[in-house]
Amino acid sequence: MGAVLIQLPPSFTVKEFRNTKDFLDKLPHGYEYALEFRHPSWQTEGPWEMLRHYNIAAVMTDSPPQDKLQFLSEVTITANHSFIRWHGRNAKLRYNYLYSKEELRPWIEKLKRISIESPVVRGYFNNHYGAKAVINALEFKEILGTVLLDKEKAVLEHAQNYYPHNYLHASETRQLTLDDK
C-alpha cells in the first residue's frame, strides 16, 4: 500500500492547527501518510514543521495557474517519502484534463530535486471517467525514461485512438478553447 492521503476540506483553515495536530497524534503507526492542505491560510512554516515531526508528506500539486493553492506547487519535503498530485490546469475542467507532454516535462527537474531528499516519490493524476489520468501516468513514465510494458503500450495506443484530437494536439486545442471563451 502507498501512502494514505488525508485531504483537508477547502474550508479547513490554519485556525484548525491544534485539531489537526491532535488528529495526527491519533493516527495508527506503521503506515505512511500524506496531507493535502486546501486553504491558503496553511501557507506558513508551522504546518510544514508539524508534518516533519510526524514524518507526513506535504502534498505538492500541479494546479491551474490562477488557483489560490499555487504555494503547493513548490517543492516541500516534510517526510522520507513524497506525494504529488496533478490536478490539471484548467480551472473549469480541473478533473477533466489531459496534460500535454510539454506541460509534464518541467516536473522532471522537480522530481530530481525531490528524490534527493525523499527516496520514495509517489505521483497521482486526477481520477477521471475518461481515464485521462492513466494516459498521463503512462506518458510521464515514458518522459522519465521508463520503457513501457507491452500491456501499457497497448493501453496508451488505445487511449490515443479514443482521444485523437485532444491527444495529438492537446496544447493547441487547449489554447484555442481558452482563448475562445
Contact map, one row per residue, 1 for C-alpha under 8 A:
1110000000000000000000000000000000000000000000000000000000000000000000000000000000000000000000000000000000000000000000000000000000000000000000000000000000000000000000000000000000000
1111000000000000000000000000000100000000000000000000000000000000000000000000000000000000000000000000000000000000000000000100000000000000000000000000000000000000000000000000000000000
1111100000000000000000000000001111000000000000000000000000000000000000000000000000000000000000000000000000000000000000000000000000000000000000000000000000000000000000000000000000000
0111110000000000000000000000001111000000000000000000000000000000000000000000000000000000000000000000000000000000000000000000000000000000000000000000000000000000000000000000000000000
0011111000000000000000000000000011110000000000000000000000000000000000000000000000000000000000000000000000000000000000000000000000000000000000000000000000000000000000000000000000000
0001111100000000000000000000000011110000000000000000000000000000000000000000000000000000000000000000000000000000000000000000000000000000000000000000000000000000000000000000000000000
0000111110000000000000000000000000111100000000000000000000000000000000000000000000000000000000000000000000000000000000000000000000000000000000000000000000000000000000000000000000000
0000011111010000000000000000000000111100000000000000000000000000000000000000000000000000000000000000000000000000000000000000000000000000000000000000000000000000000000000000000000000
0000001111110000000000000000000000001110000000000000000000000000000000000000000000000000000000000000000000000000000000000000000000000000000000000000000000000000000000000000000000000
0000000111111000000000000000000000001110000000000000000000000000000000000000000000000000000000000000000000000000000000000000000000000000000000000000000000000000000000000000000000000
0000000011111000000000000000000000000110000000000000000000000000000000000000000000000000000000000000000000000000000000000000000000000000000000000000000000000000000000000000000000000
0000000111111111000000000000000000000110000000000000000000000000000000000000000000000000000000000000000000000000000000000000000000000000000000000000000000000000000000000000000000000
0000000001111111100000000000000000000011110000000000000000000000000000000000000000000000000000000000000000000000000000000000000000000000000000000000000000000000000000000000000000000
0000000000011111100000000000000000000010110000000000000000000000000000000000000000000000000000000000000000000000000000000000000000000000000000000000000000000000000000000000000000000
0000000000011111110000000000000000000000000000000000000000000000000000000000000000000000000000000000000000000000000000000000000000000000000000000000000000000000000000000000000000000
0000000000011111111100000000000000000000000000000000000000000000000000000000000000000000000000000000000000000000000000000000000000000000000000000000000000000000000000000000000000000
0000000000001111111110000000000000000000000000100000000000000000000000000000000000000000000000000000000000000000000000000000000000000000000000000000000000000000000000000000000000000
0000000000000011111111000000000000000000000000000000000000000000000000000000000000000000000000000000000000000000000000000000000000000000000000000000000000000000000000000000000000000
0000000000000001111111100000000000000000000000000000000000000000000000000000000000000000000000000000000000000000000000000000000000000000000000000000000000000000000000000000000000000
0000000000000001111111110000000000000000000000000000000000000000000000000000000000000000000000000000000000000000000000000000000000000000000000000000000000000000000000000000000000000
0000000000000000111111111000000000000000000000000100000000000000000000000000000000000000000000000000000000000000000000000000000000000000000000000000000000000000000000000000000000000
0000000000000000011111111100000000000000000000000000000000000000000000000000000000000000000000000000000000000000000000000000000000000000000000000000000000000000000000000000000000000
0000000000000000001111111110000000000000000000000000000000000000000000000000000000000000000000000000000000000000000000000000000000000000000000000000000000000000000000000000000000000
0000000000000000000111111110000000000000000000000000010000000000000000000000000000000000000000000000000000000000000000000000000000000000000000000000000000000000000000000000000000000
0000000000000000000011111110000000000000000000000000000000000000000000000000000000000000000000000000000000000000000000000000000000000000000000000000000000000000000000000000000000000
0000000000000000000001111111000000000000000000000000000000000000000000000000000000000000000000000000000000000000000000000000000000000000000000000000000000000000000000000000000000000
0000000000000000000000111111100000000000000000000000000000000000000000000000000000000000000000000000000000000000000000000000000000000000000000000000000000000000000000000000000000000
0000000000000000000000000111111000000000000000000000000000000000000000000000000000000000000000000000000000000000000000000000000000000000000000000000000000000000000000000000000000000
0000000000000000000000000011111000000000000000000000000000000000000000000000000000000000000000000000000000000000000000000000000000000000000000000000000000000000000000000000000000000
0000000000000000000000000001111100000000000000000000000000000000000000000000000000000000000000000000000000000000000000000000000000000000000000000000000000000000000000000000000000000
0011000000000000000000000001111110000000000000000000000000000000000000000000000000000000000000000000000000000000000000000000000000000000000000000000000000000000000000000000000000000
0111000000000000000000000000011111000000000000000000001100000000000000000000000000000000000000000000000000000000000000000000000000000000000000000000000000000000000000000000000000000
0011110000000000000000000000001111100000000000000000001110000000000000000000000000000000000000000000000000000000000000000000000000000000000000000000000000000000000000000000000000000
0011110000000000000000000000000111110000000000000000000111100000000000000000000001100000000000000000000000000000000000000000000000000000000000000000000000000000000000000000000000000
0000111100000000000000000000000011111000000000000000000111100000000000000000000000000000000000000000000000000000000000000000000000000000000000000000000000000000000000000000000000000
0000111100000000000000000000000001111100000000000000000001110000000000000000000000000000000000000000000000000000000000000000000000000000000000000000000000000000000000000000000000000
0000001111000000000000000000000000111111010000000000000001100000000000000000000000000000000000000000000000000000000000000000000000000000000000000000000000000000000000000000000000000
0000001111110000000000000000000000011111010000000000000000000000000010000000000000000000000000000000000000000000000000000000000000000000000000000000000000000000000000000000000000000
0000000011111100000000000000000000001111110000000000000000000000000110000000000000000000000000000000000000000000000000000000000000000000000000000000000000000000000000000000000000000
0000000000001000000000000000000000001111111000000000000000000000000110100000000000000000000000000000000000000000000000000000000000000000000000000000000000000000000000000000000000000
0000000000001100000000000000000000000011111100000000000000000000000000000000000000000000000000000000000000000000000000000000000000000000000000000000000000000000000000000000000000000
0000000000001100000000000000000000001111111100100000000000000000000000000000000000000000000000000000000000000000000000000000000000000000000000000000000000000000000000000000000000000
0000000000000000000000000000000000000001111110100000000000000000000000100000000000000000000000000000000000000000000000000000000000000000000000000000000000000000000000000000000000000
0000000000000000000000000000000000000000111111110000000000000000000000000000000000000000000000000000000000000000000000000000000000000000000000000000000000000000000000000000000000000
0000000000000000000000000000000000000000001111111000000000000000000000000000000000000000000000000000000000000000000000000000000000000000000000000000000000000000000000000000000000000
0000000000000000000000000000000000000000000111111100000000000000000000000000000000000000000000000000000000000000000000000000000000000000000000000000000000000000000000000000000000000
0000000000000000100000000000000000000000011111111110000000000000000000000000000000000000000000000000000000000000000000000000000000000000000000000000000000000000000000000000000000000
0000000000000000000000000000000000000000000111111111000001000000000000000000010000000000000000000000000000000000000000000000000000000000000000000000000000000000000000000000000000000
0000000000000000000000000000000000000000000011111111100000000000000000000000010000000000000000000000000000000000000000000000000000000000000000000000000000000000000000000000000000000
0000000000000000000010000000000000000000000001111111110000000000000000000000000000000000000000000000000000000000000000000000000000000000000000000000000000000000000000000000000000000
0000000000000000000000000000000000000000000000111111111111000000000000000000011000000000000000000000000000000000000000000000000000000000000000000000000000000000000000000000000000000
0000000000000000000000000000000000000000000000011111111110000000000000000000011000000000000000000000000000000000000000000000000000000000000000000000000000000000000000000000000000000
0000000000000000000000000000000000000000000000001111111100000000000000000000000000000000000000000000000000000000000000000000000000000000000000000000000000000000000000000000000000000
0000000000000000000000010000000000000000000000000111111100000000000000000000001000000000000000000000000000000000000000000000000000000000000000000000000000000000000000000000000000000
0000000000000000000000000000000110000000000000000011111110000000000000000000011100000000000000000000000000000000000000000000000000000000000000000000000000000000000000000000000000000
0000000000000000000000000000000111100000000000000011111111000000000000000000011010000000000000000000000000000000000000000000000000000000000000000000000000000000000000000000000000000
0000000000000000000000000000000011100000000000000011001111100000000000000000111111100000000000000000000000000000000000000000000000000000000000000000000000000000000000000000000000000
0000000000000000000000000000000001111000000000010010000111110000000000000001111001100000000000000000000000000000000000000000000000000000000000000000000000000000000000000000000000000
0000000000000000000000000000000001111000000000000000000011111000000000010000000001111000000000000000000000000000000000000000000000000000000000000000000000000000000000000000000000000
0000000000000000000000000000000000010000000000000000000001111100000000011111000000111000000000000000000000000000000000000000000000000000000000000000000000000000000000000000000000000
0000000000000000000000000000000000000000000000000000000000111110000001011000000000011110000000000000000000000000000000000000000000000000000000000000000000000000000000000000000000000
0000000000000000000000000000000000000000000000000000000000011111000001011000000000011111100000000000000000000000000000000000000000000000000000000000000000000000000000000000000000000
0000000000000000000000000000000000000000000000000000000000001111101011001000000000000111110001000000000000000000000000000000000000000000000000000000000000000000000000000000000000000
0000000000000000000000000000000000000000000000000000000000000111111000000000000000000011111001000000000000000000000000000000000000000000000000000000000000000000000000000000000000000
0000000000000000000000000000000000000000000000000000000000000011111001000000000000000000100000000000000000000000000000000000000000000000000000000000000000000000000000000000000000000
0000000000000000000000000000000000000000000000000000000000000001111101000000000000000000001000000000000000000000000000000000000000000000000000000000000000000000000000000000000000000
0000000000000000000000000000000000000000000000000000000000000011111111000000000000000000001000000000000000000000000000000000000000000000000000000000000000000000000000000000000000000
0000000000000000000000000000000000000011000000000000000000000000011111100000000000000000000000000000000000000000000000000000000000000000000000000000000000000000000000000000000000000
0000000000000000000000000000000000000111000000000000000000000010001111111000000000000000000000000000000000000000000000000000000000000000000000000000000000000000000000000000000000000
0000000000000000000000000000000000000000000000000000000000001110111111111100000000000000000000000000000000000000000000000000000000000000000000000000000000000000000000000000000000000
0000000000000000000000000000000000000001001000000000000000000000000111111100000000000000000000000000000000000000000000000000000000000000000000000000000000000000000000000000000000000
0000000000000000000000000000000000000000000000000000000000111100000011111111000000000000000000000000000000000000000000000000000000000000000000000000000000000000000000000000000000000
0000000000000000000000000000000000000000000000000000000000011110000011111110000000000000000000000000000000000000000000000000000000000000000000000000000000000000000000000000000000000
0000000000000000000000000000000000000000000000000000000000010000000001111111000000000000000000000000000000000000000000000000000000000000000000000000000000000000000000000000000000000
0000000000000000000000000000000000000000000000000000000000010000000000011111100000000000000000000000000000000100110000000000000000000000000000000000000000000000000000000000000000000
0000000000000000000000000000000000000000000000000000000001010000000000010111110000000000000000000000000000000000000000000000000000000000000000000000000000000000000000000000000000000
0000000000000000000000000000000000000000000000000000000011000000000000000011111101000000000000000000000000000000010011000000000000000000000000000000000000000000000000000000000000000
0000000000000000000000000000000000000000000000011011001111000000000000000001111101000000000000000000000000000000000000000000000000000000000000000000000000000000000000000000000000000
0000000000000000000000000000000000000000000000000011011111000000000000000000111111000000000000000000000000000000000001000000000000000000000000000000000000000000000000000000000000000
0000000000000000000000000000000000000000000000000000001010000000000000000000111111000000000000000000000000000000000011110000000000000000000000000000000000000000000000000000000000000
0000000000000000000000000000000000000000000000000000000110000000000000000000001111100000000000000000000000000000000001111100000000000000000000000000000000000000000000000000000000000
0000000000000000000000000000000001000000000000000000000011100000000000000000111111110000000000000000000000000000010001011100000000000000000000000000000000000000000000000000000000000
0000000000000000000000000000000001000000000000000000000011110000000000000000000011111000000000000000000000000000000000001111000000000000000000000000000000000000000000000000000000000
0000000000000000000000000000000000000000000000000000000000111100000000000000000001111100000000000000000000000000000000001111000000000000000000000000000000000000000000000000000000000
0000000000000000000000000000000000000000000000000000000000111100000000000000000000111110000000000000000000000000000000000011110000000000000000000000000000000000000000000000000000000
0000000000000000000000000000000000000000000000000000000000001110000000000000000000011111000000000000000000000000000000000011110000000000000000000000000000000000000000000000000000000
0000000000000000000000000000000000000000000000000000000000001111000000000000000000001111100001101000000000000000000000000000110000000000000000000000000000000000000000000000000000000
0000000000000000000000000000000000000000000000000000000000000111000000000000000000000111111011111110000000000000000000000000010000000000000000000000000000000000000000000000000000000
0000000000000000000000000000000000000000000000000000000000000111100000000000000000000011111011001000000000000000000000000000000000000000000000000000000000000000000000000000000000000
0000000000000000000000000000000000000000000000000000000000000011000000000000000000000001111111001000000000000000000000000000000000000000000000000000000000000000000000000000000000000
0000000000000000000000000000000000000000000000000000000000000001011000000000000000000001111111000000000000000000000000000000000000000000000000000000000000000000000000000000000000000
0000000000000000000000000000000000000000000000000000000000000000000000000000000000000000011111000000000000000000000000000000000000000000000000000000000000000000000000000000000000000
0000000000000000000000000000000000000000000000000000000000000000000000000000000000000001111111111000000000000000000000000000000000000000000000000000000000000000000000000000000000000
0000000000000000000000000000000000000000000000000000000000000011000000000000000000000011111111111000000000000000000000000000000000000000000000000000000000000000000000000000000000000
0000000000000000000000000000000000000000000000000000000000000000000000000000000000000011000011111000000000000000000000000000011100000000000000000000000000000000000000000000000000000
0000000000000000000000000000000000000000000000000000000000000000000000000000000000000001000011111100000000000000000000000000000101010000000000000000000000000000000000000000000000000
0000000000000000000000000000000000000000000000000000000000000000000000000000000000000011110011111110000000000000000000000000000000010000000000000000000000000000000000000000000000000
0000000000000000000000000000000000000000000000000000000000000000000000000000000000000001000000011111000000000000000000000000000000011011000000000000000000000000000001100100000000000
0000000000000000000000000000000000000000000000000000000000000000000000000000000000000001000000001111101100000000000000000000000000000001000000000000000000000000000000000100000000000
0000000000000000000000000000000000000000000000000000000000000000000000000000000000000000000000000111111100000000000000000000000000000000000000000000000000000000000000100110000000000
0000000000000000000000000000000000000000000000000000000000000000000000000000000000000000000000000011111110000000000000000000000000000000001100100000000000000000000000000000000000000
0000000000000000000000000000000000000000000000000000000000000000000000000000000000000000000000000001111111000000000000000000000000000000000000000000000000000000000000000000000000000
0000000000000000000000000000000000000000000000000000000000000000000000000000000000000000000000000011111111000000000000000000000000000000000000000000000000000000000000000000000000000
0000000000000000000000000000000000000000000000000000000000000000000000000000000000000000000000000011111111110000000000000000000000000000000100000000000000000000000000000000000000000
0000000000000000000000000000000000000000000000000000000000000000000000000000000000000000000000000000111111110000000000000000000000000000000000100000000000000000000000000000000000000
0000000000000000000000000000000000000000000000000000000000000000000000000000000000000000000000000000011111111100000000000000000000000000000000000000000000000000000000000000000000000
0000000000000000000000000000000000000000000000000000000000000000000000000000000000000000000000000000000111111110000000000000000000000000000000000000000000000000000000000000000000000
0000000000000000000000000000000000000000000000000000000000000000000000000000000000000000000000000000000111111111000000000000000000000000000000010000000000000000000000000000000000000
0000000000000000000000000000000000000000000000000000000000000000000000000000000000000000000000000000000001111111100000000000000000000000000000000000000000000000000000000000000000000
0000000000000000000000000000000000000000000000000000000000000000000000000010000000000000000000000000000001111111110000000000000000000000000000000000000000000000000000000000000000000
0000000000000000000000000000000000000000000000000000000000000000000000000000000000000000000000000000000000111111111000001000000000000000000000000000000000000000000000000000000000000
0000000000000000000000000000000000000000000000000000000000000000000000000000000000000000000000000000000000011111111100000000000000000000000000000000000000000000000000000000000000000
0000000000000000000000000000000000000000000000000000000000000000000000000010000000000000000000000000000000001111111110000000000000000000000000000000000000000000000000000000000000000
0000000000000000000000000000000000000000000000000000000000000000000000000010100001000000000000000000000000000111111111001000000000000000000000000000000000000000000000000000000000000
0000000000000000000000000000000000000000000000000000000000000000000000000000000000000000000000000000000000000011111111111000000000000000000000000000000000000000000000000000000000000
0000000000000000000000000000000000000000000000000000000000000000000000000000000000000000000000000000000000000001111111100000000000000000000000000000000000000000000000000000000000000
0000000000000000000000000000000000000000000000000000000000000000000000000000100100000000000000000000000000000000111111100000000000000000000000000000000000000000000000000000000000000
0000000000000000000000000000000000000000000000000000000000000000000000000000101111000000000000000000000000000000011111111000000000000000000000000000000000000000000000000000000000000
0000000000000000000000000000000000000000000000000000000000000000000000000000000110000000000000000000000000000000001111111000000000000000000000000000000000000000000000000000000000000
0000000000000000000000000000000000000000000000000000000000000000000000000000000111000000000000000000000000000000001001111100000000000000000000000000000000000000000000000000000000000
0000000000000000000000000000000000000000000000000000000000000000000000000000000011110000000000000000000000000010011001111110000000000000000000000000000000000000000000000000000000000
0100000000000000000000000000000000000000000000000000000000000000000000000000000011110000000000000000000000000000000000011111000000000000000000000000000000000000000000000000000000000
0000000000000000000000000000000000000000000000000000000000000000000000000000000000111100000000000000000000000000000000001111100000000000000000000000000000000000000000000000000000000
0000000000000000000000000000000000000000000000000000000000000000000000000000000000111100000000000000000000000000000000000111110000001000100000000000000000000000000000000000000000000
0000000000000000000000000000000000000000000000000000000000000000000000000000000000001110000000000000000000000000000000000011111000001101100000000000000000000000000000000000000000000
0000000000000000000000000000000000000000000000000000000000000000000000000000000000001111000000100000000000000000000000000001111100001000000000000000000000000000000000000000000000000
0000000000000000000000000000000000000000000000000000000000000000000000000000000000000000000000100000000000000000000000000000111110111000000000000000000000000000000000000000000000000
0000000000000000000000000000000000000000000000000000000000000000000000000000000000000000000000110000000000000000000000000000011111111000000000000000000000000000000000000000000000000
0000000000000000000000000000000000000000000000000000000000000000000000000000000000000000000000000000000000000000000000000000001111110000000000000000000000000000000000000000000000000
0000000000000000000000000000000000000000000000000000000000000000000000000000000000000000000000010000000000000000000000000000000111110000000000000000000000000000000000000000000000000
0000000000000000000000000000000000000000000000000000000000000000000000000000000000000000000000000000000000000000000000000000001111111110000000000000000000000000000000000000000000000
0000000000000000000000000000000000000000000000000000000000000000000000000000000000000000000000011100000000000000000000000000001111111111000000000000000000000000000000000000000000000
0000000000000000000000000000000000000000000000000000000000000000000000000000000000000000000000000100000000000000000000000001111100111111100000000000000000000000000000000000000000000
0000000000000000000000000000000000000000000000000000000000000000000000000000000000000000000000000000000000000000000000000000100000111111110000000000000000000000000000000000000000000
0000000000000000000000000000000000000000000000000000000000000000000000000000000000000000000000000100000000000000000000000000000000111111111000000000000000010010000000000000000000000
0000000000000000000000000000000000000000000000000000000000000000000000000000000000000000000000000110000000000000000000000000100000011111111100000000000000000000000000000000000000000
0000000000000000000000000000000000000000000000000000000000000000000000000000000000000000000000000000000000000000000000000001100000001111111110000000000000000000000000000000000000000
0000000000000000000000000000000000000000000000000000000000000000000000000000000000000000000000000000000000000000000000000000000000000111111111000001000100010000000000000000000000000
0000000000000000000000000000000000000000000000000000000000000000000000000000000000000000000000000000100000000000000000000000000000000011111111100000000000010000000000000000000000000
0000000000000000000000000000000000000000000000000000000000000000000000000000000000000000000000000000100100000000000000000000000000000001111111110000000000000000000000000000000000000
0000000000000000000000000000000000000000000000000000000000000000000000000000000000000000000000000000000000000000000000000000000000000000111111111111000000000000000000000000000000000
0000000000000000000000000000000000000000000000000000000000000000000000000000000000000000000000000000000000000000000000000000000000000000011111111111000000000000000000000000000000000
0000000000000000000000000000000000000000000000000000000000000000000000000000000000000000000000000000100010000000000000000000000000000000001111111100000000000000000000000000000000000
0000000000000000000000000000000000000000000000000000000000000000000000000000000000000000000000000000000000010000000000000000000000000000000111111100000000000000000000000000000000000
0000000000000000000000000000000000000000000000000000000000000000000000000000000000000000000000000000000000000000000000000000000000000000000011111110000000000000000000000000000000000
0000000000000000000000000000000000000000000000000000000000000000000000000000000000000000000000000000000000000000000000000000000000000000000011111111000000000000000000000000000000000
0000000000000000000000000000000000000000000000000000000000000000000000000000000000000000000000000000000000000000000000000000000000000000000011001111100000000000000000000000000000000
0000000000000000000000000000000000000000000000000000000000000000000000000000000000000000000000000000000000000000000000000000000000000000010011000111111110000000000000000000000000000
0000000000000000000000000000000000000000000000000000000000000000000000000000000000000000000000000000000000000000000000000000000000000000000000000011111110000000000000000000000000000
0000000000000000000000000000000000000000000000000000000000000000000000000000000000000000000000000000000000000000000000000000000000000000000000000001111111000000000000000000000000000
0000000000000000000000000000000000000000000000000000000000000000000000000000000000000000000000000000000000000000000000000000000000000000000000000001111111100000000000000000000000000
0000000000000000000000000000000000000000000000000000000000000000000000000000000000000000000000000000000000000000000000000000000000000000010000000001111111110000000000000000000000000
0000000000000000000000000000000000000000000000000000000000000000000000000000000000000000000000000000000000000000000000000000000000000000000000000001111111111000000000000000000000000
0000000000000000000000000000000000000000000000000000000000000000000000000000000000000000000000000000000000000000000000000000000000000000000000000000011111111100000000000000000000000
0000000000000000000000000000000000000000000000000000000000000000000000000000000000000000000000000000000000000000000000000000000000000000000000000000001111111110000000000000000000000
0000000000000000000000000000000000000000000000000000000000000000000000000000000000000000000000000000000000000000000000000000000000000010011000000000000111111111000000000000000000000
0000000000000000000000000000000000000000000000000000000000000000000000000000000000000000000000000000000000000000000000000000000000000000000000000000000011111111100000000000000000000
0000000000000000000000000000000000000000000000000000000000000000000000000000000000000000000000000000000000000000000000000000000000000000000000000000000001111111110000000000000000000
0000000000000000000000000000000000000000000000000000000000000000000000000000000000000000000000000000000000000000000000000000000000000010000000000000000000111111111000000000000000000
0000000000000000000000000000000000000000000000000000000000000000000000000000000000000000000000000000000000000000000000000000000000000000000000000000000000011111111100110000000000000
0000000000000000000000000000000000000000000000000000000000000000000000000000000000000000000000000000000000000000000000000000000000000000000000000000000000001111111100000000000000000
0000000000000000000000000000000000000000000000000000000000000000000000000000000000000000000000000000000000000000000000000000000000000000000000000000000000000111111100000000000000000
0000000000000000000000000000000000000000000000000000000000000000000000000000000000000000000000000000000000000000000000000000000000000000000000000000000000000011111111110000000000000
0000000000000000000000000000000000000000000000000000000000000000000000000000000000000000000000000000000000000000000000000000000000000000000000000000000000000001111111110000000000000
0000000000000000000000000000000000000000000000000000000000000000000000000000000000000000000000000000000000000000000000000000000000000000000000000000000000000000001111111100100000000
0000000000000000000000000000000000000000000000000000000000000000000000000000000000000000000000000100000000000000000000000000000000000000000000000000000000000000001111111100100000000
0000000000000000000000000000000000000000000000000000000000000000000000000000000000000000000000000101000000000000000000000000000000000000000000000000000000000001001111111100000000000
0000000000000000000000000000000000000000000000000000000000000000000000000000000000000000000000000000000000000000000000000000000000000000000000000000000000000001001111111100000000000
0000000000000000000000000000000000000000000000000000000000000000000000000000000000000000000000000000000000000000000000000000000000000000000000000000000000000000000011111111100000000
0000000000000000000000000000000000000000000000000000000000000000000000000000000000000000000000000111000000000000000000000000000000000000000000000000000000000000000011111111110000000
0000000000000000000000000000000000000000000000000000000000000000000000000000000000000000000000000001000000000000000000000000000000000000000000000000000000000000000000001111111000000
0000000000000000000000000000000000000000000000000000000000000000000000000000000000000000000000000000000000000000000000000000000000000000000000000000000000000000000000001111111100000
0000000000000000000000000000000000000000000000000000000000000000000000000000000000000000000000000000000000000000000000000000000000000000000000000000000000000000000011001111111110000
0000000000000000000000000000000000000000000000000000000000000000000000000000000000000000000000000000000000000000000000000000000000000000000000000000000000000000000000000111111111000
0000000000000000000000000000000000000000000000000000000000000000000000000000000000000000000000000000000000000000000000000000000000000000000000000000000000000000000000000011111111100
0000000000000000000000000000000000000000000000000000000000000000000000000000000000000000000000000000000000000000000000000000000000000000000000000000000000000000000000000001111111110
0000000000000000000000000000000000000000000000000000000000000000000000000000000000000000000000000000000000000000000000000000000000000000000000000000000000000000000000000000111111111
0000000000000000000000000000000000000000000000000000000000000000000000000000000000000000000000000000000000000000000000000000000000000000000000000000000000000000000000000000011111111
0000000000000000000000000000000000000000000000000000000000000000000000000000000000000000000000000000000000000000000000000000000000000000000000000000000000000000000000000000001111111
0000000000000000000000000000000000000000000000000000000000000000000000000000000000000000000000000000000000000000000000000000000000000000000000000000000000000000000000000000000111111
0000000000000000000000000000000000000000000000000000000000000000000000000000000000000000000000000000000000000000000000000000000000000000000000000000000000000000000000000000000011111
